[in-house]
């Protein structure tokens, strides 16, 4: 957990802004833009995660993550391509790749490596504060990017969602409470992640997603995140209008991620 009084979200975002400024100096947007692949319409991740009713299985978005501030190193010798292929073979609906380097030991280059190896939609999961990061994500072949409501104003969210769609990207807008959910919906979010983890303190409350998911409008895709690791957790969410679940640490800490995915897929089907 974060030390008392330490806002981990603010600290991580501040570190990331400095790194992105360096990236923008090395490779400005006008140099990056010509590298864009042929733009496809947005909606690929959202369609993959849409459940289609309570009788249908929960969709699993499986995460590639080397470390986290709360758990430390999860999988030091991580092979992102091998794990991505295992997730795809195991029936994952989509991939999430944590690319933040300083606190999660991630790497943006993982997206470049994984993209040609699998057909699943890829969420680039980072701390996005500038539209340059969306452009970079699209150039790398991502299908979507994470936006964190606690980090952005409603106007910023709206602008980034619009710019992402023009690049052919979906936005998974992450919220932690009812106020953030309201801001995300007003900004135009159609794919919402309910994070059980308070990113400021790193504390996890599994009841957060269960409390907020009923407040997500029917036409908005709802994803539960963090602290979900067991078949029982999935059973509780399957009984709600939740569309999908983002799971990472349970796989990264497993000696056999493929076997763990098989077990959890059975629970997601019910």
N, C-alpha and C positions, 0 to 999 in steps of 0.2 A: 504494500500500500504506500501511497505518497505520505511524506512526512507531514505532520499537522501544519496547516497554514500554507502548504505548497500547492499551487494550482498547476497540476501537471499538464493540462491541456494548453495553458498559456505558455508554459516553458517549452513544450515540444513545438508549438506553432511558431514561437519566436526563433527557435533554432532552424526550423524549416524555411522560414522567410529568408534568412541569411543565405542558406544554401541555394535557394531558388534564384535569388539575386545574382549569385555567382554563375549559375547556369545561364541566366538571361544575358549576362555579359559575354560568356564564352560562345554561346550559340543563340543570337537574338531571334526573336519571333519571325522576322522577315527572312532569315536563313532557314528556319525550321519549317515554315509553312509549305514551301515547294516539295517537301518530303512527304506530305500527306498522301496516304493511299487514296484510291477512288472512294469518295464518301458514300457510305451506305446509310439508309434512313435509321434514325434512332429507334429503340424499342426492342432490341435483341435480348438484353438482359431481362427487361421487364416481362417479355413474353415467356422466357424460360422459367421465370420464378412464379408466374401466375398459377395458382392452384386449381381454380375452376370448380370450387364447391367443397363442402366439408366431407363429402364422401371420397374425394380424391386424395392421393397421398400428399403429405407435405413435401415441398421441393427443398433439396439440400444444396446450399452453396458452400462448397468446401474451400477452406483457406490454406494458403501457403504462407507460413510465418515462421521466421527463425527464432525470434525472441519477443518478449514484451516487458514493459516496465514493471508490471505486477508480478510476473512469474520468472523473469530473468531468461536465460538461454533455454530454449525448448528443444532445438534440433540444430546443433552447430554444423554438422556435416550435411547440410540440406542440399538436395538435388532437385531444383524446382521442376525441371522437365519430367523426371521420373515420377515425382509425386503427382504432377498434373495428369500424366497418362494413367496413373493408378486411380485417381479420382474419376476420370472419364470412363474408364473400364468398369468402375464400381457403380456407375449410374448417377453420378452427381449431375445436378441441373446446370451448374455454373461454377466458375472458379473465382476466388478472391485472392489477390496477391498483394501482400503488405510490403510496400516498397520504401517506407521511411527508414533512413540509414542509421541515424544517431541513437535512437531509443529502441528501435525494433530490429536493428541489424538487417534491414531489407536492402533491396537494390532495384532500381528502375530497370536495369538490364534484364532482370528476370522476365519481364513482360515480353521483351524482344525475343527471348529464348523460348518461352512457352507458346507464344502465338502460333508459330508454324507447326507445333507439335500436336495441338488439339483443336477440335472444332467447337468446344464449349465457349459460351460468352465469358469474357474476362472482365472482372471489376478491378481497376487499379485503385488500391486502397492506400491513401496517403492523407496528408493534412493540406488540403487545397485552399489557398487564399488568393490565388492569382489566375487569371484566364490562361496565362502561359502554360500552367500545369495541365490544363485541359488539352491544349494544342499538342503538348508533348505526349500526353496519354494517347491521343488519336494517332499520332505519328508512329508510336510503338505498336499499334494494333489493338489497343484495349477497346472494349465495347462499352465501358461505363467507368465513371469515376465517383469516388465518395465525396460528399459534401457534408460538413458537420454543422448543424444548426447553431450549436453553442459557440461556434467560432465566427459566424457570419451574421450580418444583419439581414432583414427580410429583403431589402433592396439588393444587397450583394448576392443573396441566394437566387433571387429572380434573374439577375443579370447572368450569373454563372450557369443556371439551368438553361437559359435561352442560348447562350454561346455554345454550351455543350451539344444541344440539339442540332445547331447549325454544323457542328463537326461530326454529327452522326453518333453522338454518345448519349447514353442514359446517365442519369444522376441518381444514385442511392443517397437520399437525404437522411442523415442520422439524427435522431432526436432522443431525449432522455426524460422529458416531462411534457405535460399537457401544453404549456406555453410554447415550447419549442415545436411541438406538433402543429399547433395553430399557425405559427410563423411559416413552417415548411409548406403547409397546404396553401396558405395565402400567396406564397412565392411561386406556386405552380407545381409543387412536387407531386409526381404520380407513382413514385416508388420510394417508400419510407421504411427506414430501418429503426426499430425500437431497441435501443441499446440498454441492456440491464446494468451496464457498467457506467458509473458516473466518471466521466473522463477527467474531471477536475481532481477527484480524490482517489480514483481507481477502485472504489468500493463497488461490489456487485450485489444487486437485489433482484433475484429471479422473478419477483412479483411485478416488476416494472412493466415488462412486456405484456403480461396477462392483464394489467390494469389499463394499458393504453391501446392495445390492439382493438378492443371494441369501439374505440373512438375514431378509428381510421375509416374514412368513407368507403363504401362498397367498391367503387371503381378505382381506388388507390391500392396498389399492391403493398402488402404489409410483410415485413421481414423481422423476425426476432433475432437478437444478437446477444452474445456474451453469456457465460455461465450456464450454457446448455450443453450437457455432456452425456446424458443417460437416456435409455428408452423411456423411462418415466417422464423425463422432461419433455420429450417429443409427444408423448401421449397427452399431456396436459395442453400442449399447444395445438395438437391435432383436433381437439375438441372445440377450438375457437375458430374464428374466421382468418386466422393466420395463414398466409400463403407459403412462406418459405422460412428456413432457419439458416443462419450463417454460423458455421462451426469451424473452429480452427485448432484451438489448443488440445482438444481431445484427440485429434489426429496427430498433431506434431509431437505430443508426449507419448504416443503409442509405439510399441515395438513393431506392430504390424498395422499400419494405417488402413490397408485394404480390408483386412478382417474387421477392423473397427467400423469401417464404412458399411460393410455388409450387414453387420448387426444393427446399426442405426437406420439403415434403409428399411429393414424389416419393421422397425418401430414406426418409421415415417409412413409406411403403407397401412399400418394398423392391423 
